[in-house]
Amino acid sequence: MNTARHAVRRIGLFGGSFDPVHIAHVTLARSALDDLALDELRWIPAGQPWQKSRQLADSQHRARMTELAITDPELGDPRFTLETCELERPGPSYTIDTVLDLQQREPGQLWFLLIGQDQY
């Protein structure tokens, strides 16, 4: 019988168009790491944001900008990771689809949804 237990991880989900990613995004993310005692914070660039009427930069470029910001030696944090599920999913990006997808892929984790004031 396997009695190994998997530790429950505290994972923050931080989605956005990140067009471009900027210091306010990083500040919010760093605060969330500390204030919520997160083990990991996943940055999730939106594939096709349903609420944006303006043309966004190419999704792969926004993902790369985000990756550069979260791995920057001065701005980044080892607990920051890039999650590309919304870029890989066709159609408009809805937060609920992302949350359900991640919960299904990684059951038993504690998920924390971070939103900016513009979405609040």
C-alpha positions in Angstrom: 0.0 0.0 0.0 1.3 3.4 -0.9 1.1 5.7 2.1 3.1 8.6 0.6 1.2 11.9 1.0 1.4 14.7 -1.5 1.8 18.1 0.1 -1.0 20.5 -0.7 0.5 23.5 -2.5 -0.8 27.0 -2.4 -0.9 28.3 -6.0 -1.8 31.7 -7.1 -3.2 32.3 -10.6 -2.6 35.7 -12.2 -4.1 36.1 -15.6 -4.1 39.1 -17.9 -3.3 40.3 -21.3 0.1 41.5 -20.2 0.3 43.8 -23.1 2.8 44.8 -21.9 3.6 43.4 -18.6 4.7 46.2 -16.2 6.0 46.9 -12.8 2.5 47.2 -11.3 1.9 43.5 -12.4 5.1 42.5 -10.7 4.3 44.4 -7.5 0.9 42.8 -7.2 2.4 39.4 -7.8 5.2 39.8 -5.3 2.7 41.1 -2.7 0.5 38.0 -3.3 3.4 35.7 -2.8 4.0 37.1 0.7 0.5 38.0 1.8 -1.0 34.7 0.8 2.0 32.6 1.6 2.0 31.1 -1.9 4.3 28.2 -2.9 3.9 29.3 -6.6 2.4 32.1 -8.6 1.5 31.3 -12.2 1.4 34.1 -14.7 -1.3 33.3 -17.3 -1.2 35.4 -20.5 -4.7 35.5 -22.0 -5.0 33.8 -25.4 -8.0 35.8 -26.7 -9.3 38.1 -24.0 -13.1 38.3 -24.6 -13.4 41.8 -23.0 -10.6 43.5 -25.0 -11.8 45.5 -28.0 -8.4 46.8 -29.1 -5.9 44.7 -31.0 -3.3 43.1 -28.7 0.3 42.1 -29.5 0.7 38.5 -30.7 0.0 36.1 -27.9 3.5 34.5 -28.2 5.1 37.9 -27.9 3.1 38.7 -24.8 4.1 35.3 -23.3 7.7 36.0 -24.0 7.5 39.5 -22.4 5.9 37.9 -19.4 8.6 35.3 -19.2 11.3 37.9 -19.4 9.8 39.9 -16.6 9.2 36.9 -14.2 12.7 35.6 -14.7 14.5 38.9 -14.5 17.1 38.8 -11.7 15.8 41.9 -10.1 12.1 41.7 -10.7 11.4 37.9 -10.8 11.0 35.4 -8.1 11.8 31.6 -8.3 8.1 31.0 -7.3 6.9 32.7 -10.5 6.1 30.4 -13.4 4.6 30.9 -16.8 1.3 29.0 -17.6 0.4 28.9 -21.2 -2.9 27.0 -21.1 -5.0 29.9 -22.4 -2.6 30.4 -25.3 -3.0 26.8 -26.3 -6.8 26.7 -26.0 -8.8 27.9 -29.0 -11.5 30.6 -28.7 -12.0 33.3 -26.2 -10.2 33.1 -22.9 -12.4 32.8 -19.8 -11.0 32.5 -16.3 -13.4 29.8 -15.3 -12.2 27.5 -18.1 -8.6 28.0 -16.9 -9.5 27.4 -13.2 -11.4 24.2 -14.0 -8.7 23.0 -16.3 -6.0 23.4 -13.7 -8.1 21.9 -11.0 -8.6 18.9 -13.1 -4.9 18.6 -14.0 -3.7 19.1 -10.5 -6.4 18.1 -8.0 -6.0 18.7 -4.3 -4.1 22.0 -4.5 -5.2 25.3 -3.0 -5.9 27.8 -5.7 -5.9 31.6 -5.3 -7.2 33.8 -8.0 -5.5 37.2 -8.3 -7.2 39.9 -10.2 -6.2 43.5 -10.9 -8.4 46.4 -10.0 -9.4 46.8 -13.6 -11.1 43.3 -13.4 -12.4 43.8 -9.9 
